[in-house]
Amino acid sequence: MRKHTILLLLLIAAILPLCSSKPAEEHTSFNLTEILNATPVDDTGYTINEGNPQRIVSLAPSNTEILFAIGAGDRVVGVTDYCNYPPEVVEKKKKGELVSIGGYTTINIEKVVSLKPDLVVATYGNGIENIETLRRMGLTVIAFDPKSVEDVMKDIILIGVATGEKENATKLVQEMLERIEKVRESMKDKPKSGLPTSFGMTRYGLAGRTRSSMR
């Protein structure tokens, strides 16, 4: 499986605590069973059903990367102006195979609807009003608001459930966990640098600040 920027960001997040003087027993551990069996509900309380959508619209770069990473990229018909990874996304845009539905916070509702998607994958930054507007127009919209590395992994599994790609989503999460643990193991005896260990989530992945929930 090719390397993904999501994996890189998760590795960075997992490594940061090892660069501090924080006791090893306080470092984050991941419950694989809990991740793989995440409750099928998105972060707006919307139930996620198993599906096999053929026309998917992604409203965030992180969602687009996940969709392509788990094998659902060939069914994505719309993305934001800012979606540019994997490189295939850029090529598909140039060829007219992917339609841009506007900015991250400036979604063109009419354009989304015109693509006749049977699944829209959104995130908190799109705005709850936009999400609910799309739902009122009869579209299936799942939206995520991850606040931790484990939340991102759960979201990958849930997107897998919604797209009929849970098996691939599971493999991706397992690969992430394996690589994170390998890096942690290789660094556990290294000198601590005193780097900060806190991090939050942004629409692109991990960043150095937190923000409010979409609820």
Buried (B, 14 or more C-beta within 10 A) or exposed (E): EEEBBBBEBBBBBBBBBBBBEEEEEEBBEBEBEEBBEBEBEBBBEBEBEEBEBEBBBBBBBBBBBBBBBBBBBEBBBBBBEBBBBBEBBEEBBEEEEBBBBBEBEEBBBEBBBEBEBBBBBBBBBBBBEBBBBBBEEEBBBBBBBBBBBBBBBBBBBBBBBBBBBBEBBBBBBBBBBEBBEEBBEEBEEEEEEEEEBEBBBBBBBBEEEEBEEBE
